[in-house]
Amino acid sequence: MLPTNVIAYNCAISACKRGGQWQTAADLLAEMRQIDLVPDVISVTASIAACEPSGEWSQAILAIADMKELGPVPNVITFNAAVSSCHKTGNWQQALNLVAQTRLSRCEPNARTLTAALSSCGSRQDNWKR
């Protein structure tokens, strides 16, 4: 049997996005920590990206909070995945909050970050009435 490593977990977590299995991705990430395998930024970003198809923005935000506490340091791709999860559900407040967090984390939001955030603002017609 081959030893389990971060790359194998990253592949499995990435497959969860394609299969719409955000919960399995989160479970795999937790399992890595339980067996003392340190997730890298790819592991956590893939887990966050798995939240996007089902719009599980709250899970994406929890994963970023865990990154700030446990590591690794999130990058712009991590924030893009989380903002995209918010866009899916029209959660524009959280999307804009994530853009601010991107800047606070010393990451520079890119076109994808800003496009997803702005799109989330327009995804529900009553957003601008508030």
Salt bridges, closest charged atoms under 4 A:
GLU52 OE1 - LYS17 NZ 3.69
GLU108 OE2 - ARG103 NH1 3.51
ASP126 OD2 - ARG130 NH2 3.49
